[in-house]
């Protein structure tokens, strides 16, 4: 449009600069529903649960039998909060939260990321020319394990090194140690420990400006809440001691109130639970229903799988019982079933295990790379070649009508 004097008139449509949503460090929007996500600190776990943990939701981790691996996921979640600059709330009835903070893994440096990434890209190019994975696995979600300096969402950590004290001092952390809060964990009555814990969480959310129901006066940030071994005897609960506990609704009432706090605040919560000790399965079902995301660790220690050659490269199975489906009455269930985890010297990873069954017998196990890309390890290539020989023999026998090929 031109004005009367021949000059171009200014348009009523102007580009809005700097007026969008405030970006909170360590968060990103979900590509599925736009929900704000935070990383759990383990990239493979982020991929399994839908890209990360949604703000305002609760992740329940069912502990392994000897509680050797579930605490690692808690430390990953806390360490990611330290690196991202989020506020922390760590509660425990067994271990002093200050001791937990001293055992956090150290983050890897960006320079180290870049060097490893360059080496891996070179190796990947060679492997792509030599092998392609089966077409049926090409559309599976990627489980990233290798550090990637290009991504700012989520970091990678070295379990063999502890996080520096300088990084810990730069983050505000609120702690709740039950023996300190109520004198001793034994003298706490049934449900009283949960009441104290809920009051402490509510006080931090309101006083520190994480309450989403009122305008925040401070700079927006995320509160990461970690509750260790909730439901154990040390919390004054008896659901792990009896099939008919005296206070059967103590834990479920706490989770119901906690979930309401999370929905109305900029916070994300991770809880570990000794599910294998809960004798009343109805209680366990209610606890799962009150959680948004539910995963479980099944260790091979003391089981027959510990000596099984099929699982020689892994330390346990990883179960995804429930994935969040926000604003819905139903919860999503993960389509990926065969997940296993392994603990290496420097990292904890989750991978997909693929079994090939021939004539009713489990012949071999195909180990896909952790990120499900076109590259594969040397052992994977050997497994593929051996499996192809078995399948060729089986197909030849089936064409002769003597046997049946079953996957």
KEKE-3310 file (N, C-alpha, C; in steps of 0.2 Angstrom, whole numbers, plus 5000, padded with zeros to 4 digits):
npx = (5004:5002:5005:4996:5006:5015:5024:5028:5016:5016:5014:5001:5005:5017:5033:5034:5046:5055:5045:5040:5037:5046:5062:5066:5081:5088:5077:5064:5052:5040:5039:5027:5016:5018:5021:5031:5047:5059:5076:5080:5093:5099:5101:5096:5085:5077:5073:5066:5054:5048:5055:5058:5056:5040:5036:5028:5024:5025:5038:5039:5050:5053:5062:5076:5080:5091:5093:5103:5105:5094:5096:5106:5099:5092:5103:5107:5097:5097:5110:5108:5100:5108:5118:5110:5106:5094:5083:5084:5076:5079:5075:5076:5075:5084:5097:5108:5104:5114:5125:5121:5122:5136:5140:5137:5138:5151:5149:5152:5164:5162:5172:5178:5166:5166:5177:5175:5163:5167:5176:5167:5158:5166:5168:5155:5152:5160:5154:5141:5143:5145:5136:5118:5104:5090:5074:5063:5067:5071:5062:5061:5062:5076:5089:5099:5116:5129:5139:5134:5138:5131:5118:5108:5100:5099:5113:5128:5137:5150:5152:5163:5169:5167:5156:5161:5164:5162:5152:5141:5139:5135:5121:5105:5099:5087:5084:5078:5079:5073:5076:5081:5071:5060:5066:5068:5067:5060:5052:5042:5025:5013:5011:5014:5026:5025:5016:5024:5034:5026:5022:5034:5038:5028:5030:5042:5039:5029:5036:5048:5044:5038:5026:5013:5000:5000:5007:5024:5037:5051:5064:5060:5061:5065:5060:5067:5062:5066:5063:5068:5067:5053:5040:5046:5051:5058:5052:5041:5031:5020:5018:5026:5028:5017:5003:4991:4991:4991:4989:4983:4981:4990:5002:4996:4987:4997:5003:4993:4990:5003:5004:4994:5001:5011:5005:5002:5013:5030:5038:5046:5045:5054:5052:5058:5054:5052:5046:5046:5045:5032:5018:5005:4996:4986:4989:5001:4996:4987:4997:5004:4994:4993:5004:5013:5022:5029:5042:5053:5066:5074:5085:5098:5105:5107:5098:5092:5095:5107:5118:5114:5119:5113:5111:5123:5129:5122:5115:5103:5085:5074:5059:5045:5031:5021:5017:5016:5001:4995:4981:4971:4961:4966:4981:4996:5005:5020:5027:5038:5046:5056:5068:5084:5097:5113:5128:5141:5159:5159:5146:5128:5117:5103:5096:5089:5084:5084:5077:5078:5069:5069:5061:5055:5065:5076:5087:5097:5103:5101:5110:5107:5114:5116:5110:5102:5105:5112:5125:5135:5141:5156:5153:5140:5139:5144:5135:5124:5128:5129:5116:5110:5114:5108:5095:5094:5096:5085:5074:5076:5073:5060:5054:5055:5045:5047:5049:5044:5045:5047:5045)
npy = (4994:5011:5028:5044:5053:5046:5038:5022:5015:5010:4993:4984:4973:4966:4959:4951:4953:4946:4943:4930:4914:4912:4905:4891:4886:4870:4863:4858:4858:4845:4835:4829:4833:4846:4848:4854:4847:4839:4833:4816:4814:4802:4798:4787:4783:4794:4793:4781:4784:4794:4805:4813:4818:4825:4841:4844:4831:4814:4802:4785:4773:4757:4748:4737:4721:4720:4734:4740:4746:4755:4767:4773:4779:4789:4797:4801:4809:4819:4825:4830:4840:4848:4852:4859:4869:4869:4870:4859:4846:4834:4819:4807:4792:4784:4787:4800:4815:4824:4816:4809:4819:4821:4810:4811:4808:4815:4827:4826:4835:4847:4848:4835:4828:4833:4827:4814:4813:4816:4805:4795:4797:4795:4782:4777:4780:4771:4759:4760:4757:4744:4736:4735:4737:4727:4730:4731:4736:4749:4760:4761:4769:4780:4776:4786:4785:4789:4803:4819:4834:4844:4844:4853:4848:4838:4829:4821:4809:4804:4789:4785:4796:4809:4822:4839:4850:4863:4864:4859:4868:4879:4877:4878:4868:4859:4849:4834:4824:4810:4805:4816:4826:4821:4817:4802:4789:4778:4781:4788:4790:4780:4786:4799:4803:4804:4815:4825:4826:4830:4842:4849:4849:4856:4868:4873:4874:4884:4895:4897:4901:4892:4889:4887:4893:4906:4922:4922:4929:4928:4923:4911:4894:4877:4864:4850:4835:4822:4807:4795:4777:4776:4771:4761:4752:4761:4773:4773:4765:4751:4743:4735:4725:4717:4708:4713:4728:4740:4753:4756:4765:4775:4778:4780:4790:4800:4801:4805:4818:4824:4823:4832:4844:4844:4846:4859:4866:4871:4859:4843:4826:4812:4796:4782:4765:4751:4739:4725:4721:4724:4715:4715:4716:4724:4736:4740:4741:4752:4762:4763:4767:4780:4786:4795:4790:4774:4763:4749:4740:4725:4715:4703:4697:4683:4676:4664:4670:4676:4667:4664:4663:4671:4683:4688:4700:4709:4717:4716:4717:4729:4736:4744:4750:4759:4773:4791:4799:4813:4823:4814:4800:4787:4778:4777:4763:4757:4752:4745:4731:4722:4726:4729:4733:4738:4740:4749:4754:4768:4772:4770:4761:4758:4746:4738:4722:4709:4694:4678:4665:4648:4634:4633:4635:4646:4653:4662:4679:4695:4709:4725:4741:4754:4766:4762:4765:4764:4758:4745:4735:4724:4712:4711:4710:4698:4690:4692:4686:4673:4670:4672:4661:4651:4654:4652:4639:4634:4639:4632:4619:4621:4623:4611:4605:4599:4605:4619:4636:4648:4664)
npz = (5000:4996:5002:5001:4997:4990:4997:5005:5015:5032:5037:5046:5052:5062:5066:5080:5093:5105:5113:5116:5124:5140:5140:5149:5156:5152:5148:5136:5123:5121:5106:5103:5111:5115:5128:5142:5144:5154:5156:5161:5164:5159:5143:5136:5144:5143:5130:5130:5138:5131:5127:5137:5155:5159:5164:5180:5182:5188:5190:5193:5200:5201:5212:5210:5216:5225:5226:5219:5207:5205:5212:5205:5194:5201:5205:5192:5188:5198:5196:5183:5186:5193:5184:5174:5182:5190:5204:5218:5227:5239:5247:5260:5270:5273:5269:5272:5263:5260:5259:5247:5238:5237:5230:5216:5199:5188:5176:5158:5148:5135:5125:5126:5122:5108:5102:5104:5097:5084:5081:5082:5071:5060:5061:5060:5047:5040:5044:5039:5026:5026:5032:5035:5045:5049:5040:5048:5060:5058:5060:5074:5090:5093:5105:5112:5117:5116:5119:5114:5108:5102:5106:5118:5127:5140:5147:5148:5158:5169:5177:5185:5190:5203:5205:5205:5220:5218:5208:5214:5225:5218:5215:5222:5235:5243:5257:5265:5278:5286:5300:5305:5304:5312:5324:5326:5314:5318:5329:5322:5319:5310:5294:5298:5294:5280:5281:5286:5276:5265:5269:5269:5256:5250:5256:5251:5237:5237:5244:5237:5225:5215:5212:5201:5201:5205:5200:5196:5205:5204:5194:5182:5185:5187:5199:5205:5212:5222:5229:5239:5240:5244:5254:5261:5277:5284:5282:5291:5287:5284:5273:5266:5275:5279:5273:5275:5279:5292:5290:5276:5266:5268:5259:5247:5249:5251:5238:5230:5235:5233:5219:5215:5219:5211:5198:5199:5198:5194:5193:5194:5198:5204:5210:5220:5223:5234:5226:5225:5238:5242:5248:5246:5231:5227:5233:5226:5213:5215:5218:5206:5197:5202:5198:5185:5175:5175:5178:5179:5187:5185:5192:5187:5197:5207:5200:5187:5175:5176:5173:5161:5144:5134:5140:5143:5141:5149:5164:5169:5167:5160:5163:5156:5162:5162:5152:5151:5147:5145:5151:5149:5152:5152:5152:5143:5136:5134:5118:5116:5122:5125:5134:5141:5153:5157:5166:5164:5167:5166:5163:5163:5154:5143:5133:5118:5117:5105:5101:5093:5088:5084:5079:5092:5101:5108:5099:5097:5101:5096:5096:5095:5091:5104:5100:5090:5077:5060:5063:5070:5083:5084:5089:5087:5073:5071:5077:5069:5057:5061:5065:5052:5046:5053:5051:5037:5036:5042:5034:5022:5027:5030:5017:5012:5019:5032:5044:5055:5054:5066:5073)
capx = (5000:5006:5001:4995:5012:5019:5028:5024:5013:5018:5009:4999:5008:5024:5036:5035:5053:5057:5038:5038:5038:5053:5065:5069:5087:5087:5070:5062:5045:5039:5036:5021:5010:5020:5022:5038:5051:5066:5080:5082:5101:5101:5098:5092:5079:5073:5070:5061:5048:5044:5059:5060:5050:5036:5036:5022:5022:5029:5041:5040:5055:5052:5069:5078:5079:5096:5094:5110:5105:5089:5099:5110:5094:5091:5109:5107:5092:5099:5116:5106:5097:5114:5121:5105:5104:5088:5083:5083:5073:5081:5072:5077:5074:5089:5104:5108:5104:5121:5129:5119:5125:5143:5141:5134:5143:5154:5147:5158:5166:5160:5178:5178:5161:5167:5182:5172:5158:5171:5178:5161:5155:5170:5167:5149:5152:5163:5150:5136:5144:5146:5130:5112:5100:5084:5070:5058:5069:5073:5058:5061:5065:5084:5092:5106:5121:5135:5138:5133:5139:5127:5112:5109:5095:5102:5120:5131:5140:5155:5151:5169:5171:5162:5155:5165:5160:5160:5146:5136:5138:5131:5114:5101:5097:5083:5085:5074:5081:5068:5078:5082:5065:5056:5069:5071:5063:5056:5046:5037:5019:5011:5008:5016:5032:5022:5014:5030:5037:5022:5022:5041:5038:5023:5033:5047:5035:5026:5041:5053:5041:5037:5018:5010:4994:5001:5013:5031:5041:5058:5066:5057:5066:5062:5061:5067:5060:5069:5061:5072:5064:5047:5036:5050:5049:5061:5047:5036:5026:5020:5015:5031:5029:5011:4999:4986:4994:4986:4987:4984:4980:4995:5006:4992:4985:5002:5004:4987:4991:5009:5002:4991:5006:5015:5001:5001:5019:5035:5042:5046:5047:5056:5052:5060:5049:5054:5040:5046:5043:5025:5015:4998:4997:4982:4992:5005:4992:4985:5003:5006:4989:4994:5010:5012:5027:5031:5047:5055:5072:5074:5092:5100:5109:5104:5093:5095:5097:5114:5122:5112:5123:5109:5111:5130:5132:5118:5115:5096:5079:5071:5052:5041:5025:5016:5020:5011:4996:4992:4974:4967:4959:4970:4989:4999:5009:5026:5027:5045:5045:5063:5073:5089:5101:5120:5132:5148:5163:5158:5139:5122:5114:5097:5096:5084:5087:5080:5078:5076:5067:5068:5059:5053:5071:5079:5094:5102:5101:5104:5112:5107:5118:5112:5106:5098:5107:5115:5131:5134:5148:5159:5150:5133:5140:5145:5128:5120:5131:5128:5109:5108:5115:5103:5088:5094:5095:5078:5070:5077:5070:5053:5052:5054:5039:5049:5048:5040:5049:5043:5049)
capy = (5000:5018:5034:5049:5056:5041:5034:5016:5015:5004:4988:4983:4966:4967:4954:4951:4951:4945:4943:4923:4911:4912:4899:4889:4881:4862:4861:4858:4856:4839:4835:4825:4837:4852:4848:4855:4842:4840:4827:4812:4813:4796:4799:4781:4783:4799:4791:4776:4787:4799:4811:4816:4819:4831:4845:4843:4824:4809:4796:4780:4768:4751:4746:4730:4717:4722:4741:4742:4750:4761:4773:4777:4783:4795:4801:4804:4815:4825:4828:4834:4846:4853:4855:4863:4875:4868:4869:4852:4844:4827:4817:4800:4790:4779:4790:4808:4818:4827:4810:4807:4824:4820:4804:4812:4808:4821:4828:4826:4841:4848:4846:4828:4826:4834:4823:4807:4813:4815:4798:4790:4799:4792:4774:4776:4780:4764:4753:4760:4754:4737:4733:4739:4734:4725:4735:4731:4740:4756:4765:4761:4776:4780:4777:4789:4784:4793:4811:4824:4841:4848:4845:4856:4845:4832:4829:4814:4809:4798:4786:4784:4802:4812:4829:4844:4853:4870:4864:4858:4875:4884:4875:4878:4861:4858:4842:4831:4818:4809:4805:4823:4830:4819:4814:4796:4786:4773:4784:4792:4785:4778:4792:4805:4804:4807:4822:4830:4827:4834:4849:4852:4850:4862:4875:4875:4876:4891:4900:4898:4903:4887:4888:4890:4896:4913:4925:4921:4935:4927:4921:4905:4889:4870:4861:4843:4832:4816:4804:4788:4771:4778:4765:4756:4752:4767:4779:4772:4762:4744:4740:4730:4720:4713:4707:4717:4733:4743:4760:4753:4771:4781:4780:4782:4797:4805:4802:4809:4825:4826:4824:4839:4849:4844:4848:4866:4869:4870:4854:4836:4821:4805:4792:4775:4761:4744:4736:4718:4719:4725:4709:4716:4718:4729:4743:4741:4743:4759:4766:4764:4772:4787:4789:4796:4786:4769:4759:4744:4736:4718:4713:4696:4694:4678:4673:4660:4673:4678:4663:4663:4666:4676:4689:4689:4707:4714:4716:4716:4719:4736:4736:4750:4748:4764:4780:4796:4802:4819:4826:4808:4795:4781:4779:4774:4758:4757:4746:4742:4726:4718:4731:4727:4738:4736:4745:4749:4758:4775:4774:4766:4761:4754:4744:4734:4715:4705:4687:4675:4659:4644:4627:4633:4636:4652:4651:4668:4685:4700:4715:4731:4746:4757:4771:4759:4768:4759:4755:4740:4732:4718:4706:4711:4708:4690:4687:4693:4681:4666:4670:4671:4654:4647:4655:4649:4631:4633:4641:4627:4614:4622:4622:4603:4602:4595:4609:4625:4642:4652:4670)
capz = (5000:4996:5005:4996:4995:4986:5001:5007:5022:5036:5038:5053:5054:5063:5069:5088:5095:5112:5117:5117:5131:5143:5139:5155:5155:5154:5146:5129:5122:5118:5099:5103:5113:5117:5135:5144:5147:5157:5155:5167:5165:5155:5137:5134:5148:5140:5124:5132:5141:5127:5125:5144:5160:5158:5170:5183:5182:5193:5188:5198:5198:5205:5213:5209:5222:5230:5226:5217:5201:5205:5215:5199:5190:5205:5205:5186:5188:5202:5192:5177:5189:5195:5177:5171:5186:5193:5211:5220:5234:5240:5253:5261:5277:5274:5268:5272:5257:5259:5256:5241:5233:5236:5225:5210:5193:5185:5169:5153:5145:5128:5121:5126:5117:5101:5100:5103:5091:5077:5080:5080:5065:5055:5062:5058:5040:5037:5046:5035:5019:5026:5035:5036:5050:5046:5039:5053:5066:5056:5063:5081:5093:5095:5111:5112:5123:5115:5120:5108:5110:5098:5109:5124:5131:5143:5147:5149:5164:5170:5184:5188:5194:5207:5203:5209:5225:5215:5204:5219:5228:5213:5215:5228:5236:5249:5259:5270:5281:5291:5307:5308:5305:5317:5330:5323:5309:5322:5333:5318:5318:5303:5290:5300:5290:5274:5282:5286:5269:5260:5271:5267:5248:5249:5258:5246:5231:5238:5246:5232:5218:5210:5212:5195:5202:5206:5196:5199:5206:5203:5187:5181:5186:5188:5205:5204:5218:5222:5235:5239:5244:5248:5256:5265:5284:5287:5282:5295:5283:5285:5267:5264:5281:5280:5267:5277:5283:5296:5287:5269:5262:5269:5254:5241:5250:5250:5231:5228:5237:5229:5212:5215:5220:5204:5193:5199:5200:5189:5196:5192:5204:5203:5217:5220:5228:5234:5224:5226:5245:5244:5247:5243:5225:5226:5234:5221:5207:5216:5217:5199:5194:5205:5195:5178:5172:5179:5175:5184:5186:5187:5191:5186:5202:5211:5196:5182:5169:5178:5170:5154:5139:5130:5144:5146:5141:5152:5171:5171:5162:5161:5161:5156:5164:5160:5150:5153:5142:5149:5149:5147:5158:5151:5152:5137:5137:5129:5113:5116:5128:5127:5136:5146:5155:5159:5170:5163:5172:5166:5161:5163:5147:5142:5126:5116:5115:5100:5101:5087:5090:5079:5081:5099:5105:5108:5096:5097:5103:5092:5100:5091:5094:5109:5098:5085:5070:5056:5065:5075:5086:5081:5091:5084:5066:5072:5079:5063:5052:5064:5064:5045:5044:5056:5047:5030:5036:5044:5028:5018:5030:5029:5011:5011:5023:5037:5050:5055:5056:5070:5076)
cpx = (5004:5001:5000:5001:5017:5023:5024:5022:5015:5013:5008:5002:5015:5026:5037:5042:5053:5050:5036:5038:5045:5056:5068:5075:5086:5081:5069:5055:5044:5036:5030:5015:5012:5022:5030:5041:5057:5069:5081:5089:5103:5097:5094:5085:5074:5069:5065:5054:5045:5048:5061:5054:5047:5036:5029:5020:5027:5031:5042:5045:5055:5059:5070:5079:5084:5097:5101:5110:5100:5092:5103:5105:5093:5097:5109:5102:5094:5105:5113:5103:5103:5117:5116:5103:5097:5088:5082:5080:5074:5079:5074:5076:5080:5096:5103:5108:5111:5126:5128:5122:5132:5145:5138:5140:5145:5151:5153:5158:5164:5166:5179:5172:5163:5172:5179:5167:5162:5173:5173:5158:5159:5169:5160:5148:5155:5158:5143:5137:5144:5140:5124:5107:5093:5079:5065:5060:5072:5069:5057:5064:5073:5085:5099:5110:5127:5134:5138:5133:5134:5120:5113:5104:5098:5109:5122:5136:5145:5155:5157:5172:5166:5162:5159:5161:5158:5154:5140:5134:5134:5124:5111:5098:5093:5083:5080:5076:5077:5070:5079:5076:5060:5059:5072:5065:5058:5051:5041:5031:5018:5008:5011:5022:5030:5019:5019:5033:5033:5022:5029:5041:5033:5026:5038:5044:5032:5031:5046:5050:5040:5030:5016:5004:4994:5007:5019:5034:5048:5058:5063:5062:5062:5064:5061:5067:5062:5067:5064:5068:5058:5043:5039:5048:5052:5057:5041:5030:5026:5018:5020:5032:5023:5007:4993:4988:4989:4984:4988:4984:4985:4999:5002:4989:4991:5003:4999:4988:4998:5008:4998:4995:5010:5012:5001:5007:5024:5040:5041:5048:5049:5056:5054:5056:5052:5048:5040:5045:5036:5021:5008:4998:4992:4985:4997:5002:4989:4991:5004:5000:4990:5000:5009:5016:5029:5036:5050:5062:5072:5082:5093:5103:5105:5098:5096:5097:5105:5119:5120:5116:5119:5110:5118:5132:5127:5118:5108:5091:5076:5064:5049:5034:5019:5020:5014:5007:4992:4985:4970:4966:4963:4977:4991:5004:5014:5025:5033:5045:5052:5068:5078:5094:5108:5124:5139:5152:5161:5150:5134:5118:5108:5097:5090:5087:5082:5082:5075:5075:5066:5067:5057:5059:5074:5086:5099:5099:5105:5104:5112:5111:5113:5107:5101:5099:5109:5121:5130:5141:5150:5155:5143:5134:5141:5139:5124:5122:5129:5120:5107:5109:5110:5096:5088:5093:5087:5073:5070:5073:5062:5050:5051:5049:5041:5048:5045:5045:5045:5047:5046)
cpy = (5006:5023:5039:5052:5052:5037:5028:5017:5009:4999:4987:4977:4967:4961:4955:4949:4951:4945:4935:4921:4911:4905:4897:4884:4874:4860:4861:4856:4849:4839:4832:4829:4844:4853:4850:4849:4843:4833:4823:4812:4807:4797:4793:4781:4788:4797:4785:4779:4793:4805:4815:4816:4825:4834:4845:4835:4820:4803:4791:4775:4763:4748:4739:4727:4719:4730:4743:4747:4756:4767:4777:4781:4790:4800:4805:4810:4821:4828:4832:4840:4851:4856:4860:4869:4875:4868:4861:4851:4836:4825:4809:4799:4785:4782:4797:4811:4821:4822:4808:4812:4823:4814:4805:4811:4814:4821:4828:4833:4841:4846:4839:4825:4827:4829:4816:4807:4812:4808:4794:4791:4795:4785:4773:4776:4774:4759:4754:4757:4747:4733:4738:4734:4732:4730:4736:4735:4747:4761:4765:4767:4775:4781:4779:4787:4788:4800:4815:4831:4846:4849:4848:4853:4839:4832:4822:4814:4803:4796:4785:4790:4805:4820:4834:4848:4860:4870:4863:4864:4880:4883:4875:4871:4861:4850:4840:4824:4816:4808:4812:4827:4827:4815:4807:4793:4781:4776:4788:4787:4784:4784:4798:4807:4807:4814:4827:4831:4831:4841:4853:4853:4856:4868:4877:4877:4883:4896:4902:4900:4898:4886:4891:4893:4903:4916:4924:4928:4935:4924:4913:4899:4882:4867:4853:4840:4825:4813:4797:4783:4773:4772:4760:4757:4758:4773:4778:4768:4754:4740:4734:4724:4715:4713:4712:4722:4737:4750:4758:4759:4776:4783:4783:4789:4802:4806:4806:4816:4828:4827:4830:4844:4850:4847:4856:4870:4868:4865:4847:4832:4815:4801:4785:4771:4754:4739:4728:4716:4720:4718:4710:4720:4724:4736:4745:4744:4751:4764:4768:4768:4779:4790:4790:4791:4780:4764:4755:4741:4729:4715:4705:4693:4689:4674:4668:4663:4676:4674:4661:4666:4671:4683:4691:4696:4712:4712:4715:4718:4725:4736:4743:4748:4753:4771:4785:4798:4807:4821:4820:4804:4789:4783:4775:4768:4757:4751:4742:4737:4724:4724:4728:4733:4734:4742:4744:4753:4765:4777:4768:4766:4757:4753:4739:4727:4712:4698:4684:4667:4654:4637:4627:4634:4642:4651:4656:4674:4691:4707:4721:4736:4750:4763:4769:4763:4762:4756:4750:4738:4726:4712:4706:4709:4700:4687:4687:4687:4674:4665:4669:4664:4649:4648:4652:4642:4630:4634:4635:4621:4615:4621:4615:4601:4598:4598:4615:4631:4647:4658:4671)
cpz = (5000:4999:4999:4993:4991:4990:5003:5014:5026:5037:5045:5056:5055:5067:5076:5090:5102:5116:5118:5124:5133:5142:5146:5153:5156:5152:5139:5128:5118:5110:5098:5105:5116:5124:5137:5147:5150:5156:5162:5169:5161:5149:5135:5138:5145:5134:5125:5134:5137:5126:5132:5149:5159:5165:5173:5183:5187:5189:5193:5196:5203:5206:5211:5216:5227:5230:5224:5211:5201:5207:5210:5195:5194:5205:5198:5186:5192:5199:5187:5180:5191:5189:5174:5176:5189:5200:5213:5227:5234:5247:5254:5268:5278:5274:5269:5265:5255:5256:5249:5236:5232:5231:5218:5205:5190:5178:5164:5150:5138:5123:5120:5121:5110:5099:5099:5098:5084:5076:5078:5074:5059:5055:5059:5050:5037:5038:5041:5028:5020:5029:5036:5041:5046:5045:5044:5059:5064:5059:5070:5084:5094:5102:5111:5118:5122:5116:5114:5110:5107:5101:5116:5129:5134:5142:5148:5155:5165:5177:5188:5192:5197:5204:5208:5214:5222:5211:5209:5223:5224:5213:5222:5229:5243:5251:5264:5272:5287:5298:5310:5309:5310:5323:5328:5319:5313:5325:5329:5317:5311:5299:5292:5296:5283:5275:5282:5280:5265:5262:5269:5260:5247:5251:5253:5240:5232:5240:5241:5225:5213:5209:5206:5195:5203:5202:5200:5199:5204:5196:5187:5181:5187:5195:5204:5211:5217:5229:5235:5243:5248:5249:5260:5273:5287:5287:5287:5292:5284:5279:5264:5270:5281:5273:5268:5281:5287:5293:5279:5264:5263:5263:5248:5242:5249:5242:5228:5229:5233:5222:5210:5215:5213:5199:5193:5200:5194:5192:5193:5197:5201:5210:5215:5225:5228:5232:5225:5233:5247:5242:5244:5236:5223:5227:5229:5215:5208:5215:5210:5196:5196:5202:5188:5173:5177:5175:5181:5182:5189:5186:5190:5192:5206:5207:5191:5176:5170:5174:5163:5149:5135:5133:5146:5146:5145:5160:5173:5166:5164:5158:5161:5157:5162:5158:5151:5146:5146:5146:5147:5153:5158:5151:5146:5140:5132:5124:5113:5123:5130:5128:5141:5147:5157:5162:5168:5168:5172:5165:5162:5157:5147:5134:5124:5114:5111:5100:5095:5089:5084:5082:5089:5103:5103:5106:5098:5100:5099:5096:5096:5095:5099:5106:5092:5078:5066:5058:5070:5077:5082:5083:5088:5077:5066:5073:5073:5058:5055:5063:5057:5043:5047:5052:5040:5030:5038:5038:5023:5020:5029:5022:5009:5015:5029:5044:5049:5057:5060:5073:5082)
residu = (UNK:UNK:UNK:UNK:UNK:UNK:UNK:UNK:UNK:UNK:UNK:UNK:UNK:UNK:UNK:UNK:UNK:UNK:UNK:UNK:UNK:UNK:UNK:UNK:UNK:UNK:UNK:UNK:UNK:UNK:UNK:UNK:UNK:UNK:UNK:UNK:UNK:UNK:UNK:UNK:UNK:UNK:UNK:UNK:UNK:UNK:UNK:UNK:UNK:UNK:UNK:UNK:UNK:UNK:UNK:UNK:UNK:UNK:UNK:UNK:UNK:UNK:UNK:UNK:UNK:UNK:UNK:UNK:UNK:UNK:UNK:UNK:UNK:UNK:UNK:UNK:UNK:UNK:UNK:UNK:UNK:UNK:UNK:UNK:UNK:UNK:UNK:UNK:UNK:UNK:UNK:UNK:UNK:UNK:UNK:UNK:UNK:UNK:UNK:UNK:UNK:UNK:UNK:UNK:UNK:UNK:UNK:UNK:UNK:UNK:UNK:UNK:UNK:UNK:UNK:UNK:UNK:UNK:UNK:UNK:UNK:UNK:UNK:UNK:UNK:UNK:UNK:UNK:UNK:UNK:UNK:UNK:UNK:UNK:UNK:UNK:UNK:UNK:UNK:UNK:UNK:UNK:UNK:UNK:UNK:UNK:UNK:UNK:UNK:UNK:UNK:UNK:UNK:UNK:UNK:UNK:UNK:UNK:UNK:UNK:UNK:UNK:UNK:UNK:UNK:UNK:UNK:UNK:UNK:UNK:UNK:UNK:UNK:UNK:UNK:UNK:UNK:UNK:UNK:UNK:UNK:UNK:UNK:UNK:UNK:UNK:UNK:UNK:UNK:UNK:UNK:UNK:UNK:UNK:UNK:UNK:UNK:UNK:UNK:UNK:UNK:UNK:UNK:UNK:UNK:UNK:UNK:UNK:UNK:UNK:UNK:UNK:UNK:UNK:UNK:UNK:UNK:UNK:UNK:UNK:UNK:UNK:UNK:UNK:UNK:UNK:UNK:UNK:UNK:UNK:UNK:UNK:UNK:UNK:UNK:UNK:UNK:UNK:UNK:UNK:UNK:UNK:UNK:UNK:UNK:UNK:UNK:UNK:UNK:UNK:UNK:UNK:UNK:UNK:UNK:UNK:UNK:UNK:UNK:UNK:UNK:UNK:UNK:UNK:UNK:UNK:UNK:UNK:UNK:UNK:UNK:UNK:UNK:UNK:UNK:UNK:UNK:UNK:UNK:UNK:UNK:UNK:UNK:UNK:UNK:UNK:UNK:UNK:UNK:UNK:UNK:UNK:UNK:UNK:UNK:UNK:UNK:UNK:UNK:UNK:UNK:UNK:UNK:UNK:UNK:UNK:UNK:UNK:UNK:UNK:UNK:UNK:UNK:UNK:UNK:UNK:UNK:UNK:UNK:UNK:UNK:UNK:UNK:UNK:UNK:UNK:UNK:UNK:UNK:UNK:UNK:UNK:UNK:UNK:UNK:UNK:UNK:UNK:UNK:UNK:UNK:UNK:UNK:UNK:UNK:UNK:UNK:UNK:UNK:UNK:UNK:UNK:UNK:UNK:UNK:UNK:UNK:UNK:UNK:UNK:UNK:UNK:UNK:UNK:UNK:UNK:UNK:UNK:UNK:UNK:UNK:UNK:UNK:UNK:UNK:UNK:UNK:UNK:UNK:UNK:UNK:UNK:UNK:UNK:UNK:UNK:UNK:UNK:UNK:UNK:UNK:UNK:UNK:UNK:UNK:UNK:UNK:UNK:UNK:UNK:UNK:UNK:UNK:UNK:UNK:UNK:UNK)
# end
